[in-house]
Amino acid sequence: MEELLGLFTNMNRWWGVVFLVVFLVSGRMFRNTWRAQKEGWPVKCGIYGTIAVAMFCLMVFGSFDFSS
């Protein structure tokens, strides 16, 4: 368990930017898919929503190193 938690401590600050961009893109794709409601939209919304929630959690609970 400590090895897994070690991956999310003192991450480089640029990872925060990557997480933010992925969060924004997946949130936008979720919204567009929800509004269009074409065939297979619930599955796509689930995937985009899961990615957005994961990126949000990494941004909030991750520990970033700003010492550079």
Sequence and secondary structure as in RCSB ss.txt:
>XXXX:A:sequence
MEELLGLFTNMNRWWGVVFLVVFLVSGRMFRNTWRAQKEGWPVKCGIYGTIAVAMFCLMVFGSFDFSS
>XXXX:A:secstr
 HHHHHTTSSEEHHHHHHHHHHHHHHHHHHHHHHHH  TTHHHHHHHHHHHHHHHHHHHHH  EE   
